[in-house]
Amino acid sequence: RFRRQVQAGDLVIVQAFLHTNRSLNEAEAPFFWNKHNAQFNSFDFTTGCRPTLKLGKDCEQEMVRTTSCHRLFEVHGVPELLRLDIEGSEMSCVSALIDFSKRPRLISMEFAQAFEKN
């Protein structure tokens, strides 16, 4: 679908899980796949393995390749449009921008009440 944009260098597809911990750049980390609801899939055991927190019964653990928004910005530059939908971890990407002089022209993201408290 996006072959032309990839070939032109206008689009880069990175196959990695986005982690909020910058120290896990280009590393592997445990990821928990929930067997009942894909929205619960998470790096966090408590989130990924609910409702009963039993590995094997409610979730499976897999080591996955990770990166962070900070690392993506370092390697590929800050995008013109930053669209985030990463289940409550959006602010880790927004805060990563502090280390870069360029800013996206537009940021689109989910907004949760938890952001209002920060």
N, CA, C and O atoms as a DFTB+ gen file, in Angstrom:
472 C
 N C O
     1  1       0.813      -1.191       0.000
     2  2       0.000       0.000       0.000
     3  2       0.862       1.264       0.000
     4  3       0.531       2.236      -0.679
     5  1       1.957       1.259       0.749
     6  2       2.807       2.444       0.841
     7  2       4.162       2.238       0.161
     8  3       5.137       2.904       0.509
     9  1       4.226       1.339      -0.786
    10  2       5.486       0.996      -1.454
    11  2       6.184       2.221      -2.034
    12  3       7.394       2.374      -1.871
    13  1       5.452       3.081      -2.697
    14  2       6.037       4.266      -3.334
    15  2       6.690       5.184      -2.294
    16  3       7.796       5.679      -2.509
    17  1       6.005       5.408      -1.171
    18  2       6.531       6.291      -0.133
    19  2       7.767       5.693       0.545
    20  3       8.706       6.413       0.886
    21  1       7.756       4.371       0.737
    22  2       8.913       3.707       1.334
    23  2      10.100       3.787       0.389
    24  3      11.208       4.117       0.812
    25  1       9.877       3.485      -0.903
    26  2      10.954       3.530      -1.885
    27  2      11.523       4.939      -2.044
    28  3      12.718       5.099      -2.291
    29  1      10.684       5.951      -1.906
    30  2      11.143       7.345      -2.031
    31  2      11.828       7.839      -0.754
    32  3      12.410       8.923      -0.743
    33  1      11.762       7.055       0.308
    34  2      12.368       7.474       1.571
    35  2      11.488       8.407       2.384
    36  3      11.938       8.984       3.373
    37  1      10.230       8.558       1.970
    38  2       9.302       9.433       2.690
    39  2       8.635       8.730       3.870
    40  3       8.056       9.385       4.737
    41  1       8.713       7.413       3.905
    42  2       8.082       6.630       4.968
    43  2       9.027       5.523       5.380
    44  3       9.549       4.789       4.540
    45  1       9.242       5.408       6.685
    46  2      10.071       4.340       7.237
    47  2       9.189       3.520       8.169
    48  3       8.497       4.067       9.028
    49  1       9.220       2.214       7.991
    50  2       8.456       1.319       8.857
    51  2       9.444       0.632       9.793
    52  3      10.369      -0.048       9.349
    53  1       9.236       0.820      11.084
    54  2      10.105       0.230      12.109
    55  2       9.335      -0.893      12.783
    56  3       8.251      -0.675      13.324
    57  1       9.892      -2.087      12.749
    58  2       9.241      -3.227      13.381
    59  2       9.809      -3.408      14.782
    60  3      10.778      -4.138      14.991
    61  1       9.183      -2.726      15.733
    62  2       9.609      -2.809      17.124
    63  2       8.450      -2.376      18.003
    64  3       7.552      -1.659      17.561
    65  1       8.479      -2.814      19.238
    66  2       7.487      -2.392      20.217
    67  2       7.987      -1.112      20.865
    68  3       9.165      -0.992      21.202
    69  1       7.094      -0.171      21.033
    70  2       7.449       1.115      21.611
    71  2       7.395       1.019      23.132
    72  3       6.359       0.688      23.710
    73  1       8.514       1.310      23.765
    74  2       8.613       1.221      25.220
    75  2       8.864       2.609      25.785
    76  3       9.575       3.407      25.176
    77  1       8.292       2.901      26.934
    78  2       8.466       4.213      27.557
    79  2       9.817       4.358      28.237
    80  3      10.234       5.482      28.517
    81  1      10.508       3.274      28.510
    82  2      11.792       3.305      29.195
    83  2      12.909       3.520      28.178
    84  3      13.196       2.630      27.376
    85  1      13.544       4.699      28.204
    86  2      14.595       5.012      27.232
    87  2      15.779       4.075      27.330
    88  3      16.493       3.897      26.344
    89  1      16.014       3.472      28.477
    90  2      17.153       2.566      28.623
    91  2      16.942       1.264      27.855
    92  3      17.886       0.493      27.682
    93  1      15.721       1.008      27.392
    94  2      15.443      -0.204      26.621
    95  2      15.530       0.024      25.112
    96  3      14.992      -0.767      24.337
    97  1      16.203       1.099      24.689
    98  2      16.387       1.335      23.259
    99  2      17.084       0.148      22.613
   100  3      18.128      -0.304      23.083
   101  1      16.507      -0.343      21.551
   102  2      17.106      -1.427      20.777
   103  2      17.422      -2.640      21.653
   104  3      18.427      -3.315      21.430
   105  1      16.594      -2.917      22.625
   106  2      16.787      -4.051      23.525
   107  2      15.595      -4.988      23.402
   108  3      14.668      -4.734      22.634
   109  1      15.629      -6.057      24.155
   110  2      14.476      -6.945      24.250
   111  2      13.882      -6.803      25.641
   112  3      14.598      -6.608      26.624
   113  1      12.558      -6.906      25.706
   114  2      11.858      -6.791      26.979
   115  2      10.675      -7.758      26.968
   116  3      10.168      -8.103      25.901
   117  1      10.234      -8.196      28.147
   118  2       9.067      -9.081      28.187
   119  2       7.786      -8.318      27.877
   120  3       7.560      -7.227      28.400
   121  1       6.955      -8.895      27.027
   122  2       5.668      -8.324      26.653
   123  2       4.606      -9.362      26.965
   124  3       4.806     -10.553      26.729
   125  1       3.471      -8.911      27.499
   126  2       2.415      -9.817      27.930
   127  2       1.197      -9.695      27.014
   128  3       0.557      -8.645      26.953
   129  1       0.889     -10.777      26.308
   130  2      -0.245     -10.852      25.392
   131  2      -1.453     -11.384      26.158
   132  3      -1.422     -12.521      26.629
   133  1      -2.505     -10.600      26.292
   134  2      -3.699     -11.019      27.009
   135  2      -4.549     -11.907      26.105
   136  3      -4.805     -11.554      24.954
   137  1      -4.989     -13.058      26.617
   138  2      -5.771     -14.017      25.832
   139  2      -7.240     -13.642      25.698
   140  3      -7.952     -14.222      24.880
   141  1      -7.704     -12.675      26.494
   142  2      -9.123     -12.324      26.502
   143  2      -9.422     -11.008      25.788
   144  3     -10.484     -10.850      25.185
   145  1      -8.490     -10.075      25.860
   146  2      -8.749      -8.741      25.313
   147  2      -7.427      -8.128      24.853
   148  3      -6.562      -7.829      25.676
   149  1      -7.271      -7.941      23.548
   150  2      -6.019      -7.410      22.991
   151  2      -5.692      -6.009      23.508
   152  3      -4.528      -5.608      23.493
   153  1      -6.693      -5.262      23.961
   154  2      -6.421      -3.926      24.489
   155  2      -5.607      -3.972      25.774
   156  3      -5.030      -2.959      26.169
   157  1      -5.547      -5.119      26.432
   158  2      -4.770      -5.258      27.660
   159  2      -3.311      -5.645      27.391
   160  3      -2.500      -5.621      28.316
   161  1      -2.959      -5.998      26.159
   162  2      -1.576      -6.359      25.849
   163  2      -0.661      -5.252      26.345
   164  3      -0.928      -4.071      26.121
   165  1       0.437      -5.640      27.031
   166  2       1.220      -4.604      27.705
   167  2       2.597      -5.108      28.101
   168  3       2.824      -6.314      28.198
   169  1       3.528      -4.160      28.332
   170  2       4.804      -4.478      28.963
   171  2       4.609      -4.699      30.461
   172  3       5.464      -5.288      31.123
   173  1       3.501      -4.234      30.984
   174  2       3.198      -4.343      32.402
   175  2       2.454      -5.654      32.674
   176  3       1.392      -5.897      32.102
   177  1       3.011      -6.492      33.544
   178  2       2.410      -7.797      33.852
   179  2       0.979      -7.648      34.369
   180  3       0.088      -8.379      33.936
   181  1       0.751      -6.711      35.290
   182  2      -0.566      -6.541      35.895
   183  2      -1.619      -6.153      34.858
   184  3      -2.761      -6.609      34.928
   185  1      -1.238      -5.320      33.905
   186  2      -2.166      -4.922      32.844
   187  2      -2.364      -6.063      31.850
   188  3      -3.497      -6.389      31.497
   189  1      -1.278      -6.664      31.404
   190  2      -1.346      -7.689      30.372
   191  2      -1.974      -8.989      30.808
   192  3      -2.554      -9.699      29.986
   193  1      -1.873      -9.319      32.084
   194  2      -2.345     -10.628      32.546
   195  2      -3.638     -10.563      33.344
   196  3      -3.988     -11.534      34.016
   197  1      -4.352      -9.453      33.290
   198  2      -5.644      -9.421      33.988
   199  2      -6.631     -10.285      33.229
   200  3      -6.437     -10.447      32.024
   201  1      -7.638     -10.837      33.801
   202  2      -8.184     -10.481      35.102
   203  2      -7.571     -11.215      36.292
   204  3      -7.628     -10.687      37.402
   205  1      -6.984     -12.413      36.123
   206  2      -6.574     -13.164      37.314
   207  2      -5.069     -13.191      37.548
   208  3      -4.605     -13.786      38.520
   209  1      -4.306     -12.553      36.670
   210  2      -2.852     -12.474      36.821
   211  2      -2.167     -13.833      36.849
   212  3      -1.264     -14.075      37.651
   213  1      -2.616     -14.721      35.952
   214  2      -1.997     -16.040      35.863
   215  2      -1.385     -16.214      34.473
   216  3      -2.091     -16.264      33.466
   217  1      -0.058     -16.305      34.447
   218  2       0.657     -16.543      33.201
   219  2       0.224     -17.892      32.644
   220  3       0.146     -18.870      33.388
   221  1      -0.056     -17.959      31.360
   222  2      -0.521     -19.192      30.738
   223  2      -2.037     -19.269      30.692
   224  3      -2.604     -19.675      29.677
   225  1      -2.704     -18.885      31.777
   226  2      -4.167     -18.912      31.816
   227  2      -4.751     -17.671      31.148
   228  3      -5.643     -17.782      30.306
   229  1      -4.264     -16.512      31.509
   230  2      -4.815     -15.258      30.990
   231  2      -3.890     -14.552      30.007
   232  3      -4.338     -13.698      29.243
   233  1      -2.598     -14.902      30.018
   234  2      -1.676     -14.211      29.115
   235  2      -0.483     -15.092      28.790
   236  3      -0.215     -16.085      29.467
   237  1       0.217     -14.711      27.752
   238  2       1.476     -15.341      27.356
   239  2       2.554     -14.268      27.371
   240  3       2.307     -13.122      26.997
   241  1       3.735     -14.643      27.801
   242  2       4.864     -13.719      27.815
   243  2       5.761     -14.000      26.625
   244  3       6.019     -15.159      26.298
   245  1       6.239     -12.941      25.972
   246  2       7.160     -13.081      24.840
   247  2       8.194     -11.966      24.922
   248  3       7.860     -10.825      25.241
   249  1       9.437     -12.296      24.635
   250  2      10.475     -11.277      24.557
   251  2      10.353     -10.601      23.190
   252  3      10.316     -11.270      22.158
   253  1      10.293      -9.267      23.197
   254  2      10.113      -8.517      21.946
   255  2      11.177      -7.442      21.820
   256  3      11.693      -6.946      22.822
   257  1      11.502      -7.083      20.584
   258  2      12.447      -5.994      20.307
   259  2      11.752      -4.673      20.609
   260  3      10.613      -4.454      20.198
   261  1      12.441      -3.801      21.324
   262  2      11.841      -2.526      21.704
   263  2      12.647      -1.346      21.188
   264  3      13.818      -1.467      20.827
   265  1      11.984      -0.215      21.166
   266  2      12.631       1.070      20.921
   267  2      11.823       2.105      21.688
   268  3      10.798       1.777      22.285
   269  1      12.276       3.340      21.675
   270  2      11.549       4.417      22.346
   271  2      11.327       5.543      21.354
   272  3      11.980       5.602      20.312
   273  1      10.412       6.428      21.677
   274  2      10.203       7.603      20.820
   275  2      11.496       8.401      20.702
   276  3      11.833       8.889      19.623
   277  1      12.217       8.532      21.809
   278  2      13.476       9.277      21.783
   279  2      14.419       8.692      20.736
   280  3      15.017       9.428      19.951
   281  1      14.549       7.373      20.729
   282  2      15.427       6.716      19.762
   283  2      14.918       6.894      18.328
   284  3      15.706       7.128      17.411
   285  1      13.616       6.784      18.140
   286  2      13.055       7.000      16.796
   287  2      13.340       8.416      16.308
   288  3      13.672       8.616      15.140
   289  1      13.211       9.400      17.200
   290  2      13.506      10.791      16.818
   291  2      14.993      10.960      16.496
   292  3      15.344      11.695      15.573
   293  1      15.874      10.283      17.255
   294  2      17.316      10.363      16.993
   295  2      17.656       9.811      15.614
   296  3      18.411      10.423      14.857
   297  1      17.100       8.665      15.301
   298  2      17.446       7.964      14.059
   299  2      16.758       8.564      12.843
   300  3      17.386       8.742      11.799
   301  1      15.473       8.879      12.970
   302  2      14.684       9.271      11.809
   303  2      14.300      10.753      11.795
   304  3      13.739      11.236      10.812
   305  1      14.595      11.467      12.864
   306  2      14.225      12.872      12.954
   307  2      12.825      13.027      13.535
   308  3      12.053      12.071      13.606
   309  1      12.524      14.233      13.942
   310  2      11.200      14.545      14.497
   311  2      10.234      14.721      13.325
   312  3      10.525      15.476      12.397
   313  1       9.098      14.041      13.355
   314  2       8.170      14.120      12.221
   315  2       7.391      15.444      12.186
   316  3       7.296      16.151      13.189
   317  1       6.851      15.752      11.034
   318  2       5.967      16.917      10.894
   319  2       4.653      16.675      11.640
   320  3       4.116      17.577      12.283
   321  1       4.147      15.442      11.544
   322  2       2.914      15.035      12.221
   323  2       3.254      13.901      13.173
   324  3       3.818      12.887      12.761
   325  1       2.918      14.067      14.431
   326  2       3.136      13.023      15.422
   327  2       1.771      12.541      15.887
   328  3       1.076      13.247      16.616
   329  1       1.384      11.335      15.466
   330  2       0.087      10.751      15.822
   331  2       0.341       9.643      16.826
   332  3       1.028       8.668      16.520
   333  1      -0.210       9.789      18.024
   334  2       0.045       8.837      19.102
   335  2      -1.243       8.211      19.600
   336  3      -2.216       8.905      19.893
   337  1      -1.235       6.896      19.690
   338  2      -2.323       6.136      20.314
   339  2      -1.655       4.922      20.935
   340  3      -1.695       3.824      20.380
   341  1      -1.035       5.132      22.105
   342  2      -0.233       4.080      22.712
   343  2      -0.647       3.832      24.161
   344  3       0.185       3.666      25.052
   345  1      -1.960       3.814      24.359
   346  2      -2.573       3.355      25.607
   347  2      -1.959       3.948      26.870
   348  3      -1.485       3.224      27.746
   349  1      -1.975       5.272      26.948
   350  2      -1.546       5.944      28.162
   351  2      -0.073       6.293      28.208
   352  3       0.375       6.921      29.168
   353  1       0.694       5.907      27.200
   354  2       2.125       6.208      27.184
   355  2       2.462       7.383      26.272
   356  3       3.632       7.629      25.979
   357  1       1.453       8.098      25.830
   358  2       1.657       9.200      24.896
   359  2       2.627      10.257      25.434
   360  3       3.440      10.797      24.684
   361  1       2.538      10.545      26.729
   362  2       3.369      11.608      27.283
   363  2       4.853      11.270      27.251
   364  3       5.684      12.178      27.249
   365  1       5.211       9.980      27.227
   366  2       6.632       9.638      27.116
   367  2       7.185      10.089      25.766
   368  3       8.347      10.485      25.672
   369  1       6.364      10.030      24.727
   370  2       6.807      10.509      23.412
   371  2       6.847      12.034      23.368
   372  3       7.781      12.622      22.823
   373  1       5.853      12.652      23.931
   374  2       5.827      14.117      23.944
   375  2       7.009      14.647      24.753
   376  3       7.671      15.596      24.331
   377  1       7.279      14.045      25.905
   378  2       8.390      14.526      26.737
   379  2       9.744      14.245      26.097
   380  3      10.710      14.944      26.404
   381  1       9.852      13.255      25.225
   382  2      11.109      12.977      24.528
   383  2      11.501      14.132      23.605
   384  3      12.675      14.290      23.271
   385  1      10.535      14.927      23.202
   386  2      10.813      16.051      22.295
   387  2      11.683      17.125      22.940
   388  3      12.267      17.942      22.228
   389  1      11.786      17.144      24.270
   390  2      12.547      18.190      24.951
   391  2      14.018      18.189      24.537
   392  3      14.679      19.226      24.594
   393  1      14.528      17.038      24.124
   394  2      15.927      16.923      23.733
   395  2      16.193      17.327      22.282
   396  3      17.328      17.244      21.813
   397  1      15.166      17.757      21.583
   398  2      15.318      18.079      20.165
   399  2      14.857      19.514      19.899
   400  3      13.885      19.977      20.495
   401  1      15.550      20.209      19.011
   402  2      15.168      21.596      18.723
   403  2      13.958      21.665      17.796
   404  3      13.158      22.595      17.896
   405  1      13.815      20.703      16.905
   406  2      12.660      20.681      16.003
   407  2      11.436      20.153      16.746
   408  3      11.563      19.301      17.625
   409  1      10.268      20.650      16.400
   410  2       8.995      20.194      16.966
   411  2       8.058      19.801      15.830
   412  3       8.135      20.367      14.739
   413  1       7.173      18.835      16.077
   414  2       6.163      18.512      15.060
   415  2       5.256      19.725      14.824
   416  3       4.998      20.501      15.744
   417  1       4.784      19.878      13.606
   418  2       3.823      20.937      13.321
   419  2       2.482      20.628      13.954
   420  3       1.726      21.534      14.306
   421  1       2.190      19.338      14.097
   422  2       0.907      18.906      14.647
   423  2       1.116      17.649      15.481
   424  3       1.815      16.726      15.062
   425  1       0.502      17.618      16.674
   426  2       0.493      16.425      17.507
   427  2      -0.957      16.030      17.712
   428  3      -1.778      16.848      18.128
   429  1      -1.269      14.784      17.421
   430  2      -2.604      14.234      17.614
   431  2      -2.466      13.031      18.532
   432  3      -1.708      12.104      18.246
   433  1      -3.214      13.051      19.650
   434  2      -3.089      11.955      20.602
   435  2      -4.336      11.815      21.443
   436  3      -5.160      12.726      21.521
   437  1      -4.464      10.647      22.079
   438  2      -5.547      10.445      23.031
   439  2      -5.282      11.328      24.237
   440  3      -4.134      11.649      24.544
   441  1      -6.338      11.713      24.910
   442  2      -6.199      12.528      26.108
   443  2      -6.960      11.849      27.227
   444  3      -8.166      11.623      27.124
   445  1      -6.251      11.527      28.295
   446  2      -6.881      10.870      29.434
   447  2      -6.845      11.804      30.644
   448  3      -6.018      12.714      30.710
   449  1      -7.732      11.577      31.584
   450  2      -7.768      12.409      32.778
   451  2      -6.440      12.393      33.522
   452  3      -6.095      13.374      34.182
   453  1      -5.700      11.314      33.430
   454  2      -4.423      11.228      34.154
   455  2      -3.477      12.339      33.718
   456  3      -2.659      12.798      34.515
   457  1      -3.574      12.779      32.459
   458  2      -2.712      13.871      31.996
   459  2      -3.043      15.168      32.704
   460  3      -2.159      15.997      32.921
   461  1      -4.311      15.360      33.070
   462  2      -4.720      16.596      33.707
   463  2      -4.063      16.773      35.074
   464  3      -3.887      17.903      35.529
   465  1      -3.704      15.687      35.725
   466  2      -3.108      15.758      37.056
   467  2      -1.640      16.112      37.013
   468  3      -1.090      16.579      38.010
   469  1      -0.985      15.900      35.870
   470  2       0.456      16.143      35.743
   471  2       0.751      17.577      35.399
   472  3       1.915      17.951      35.255
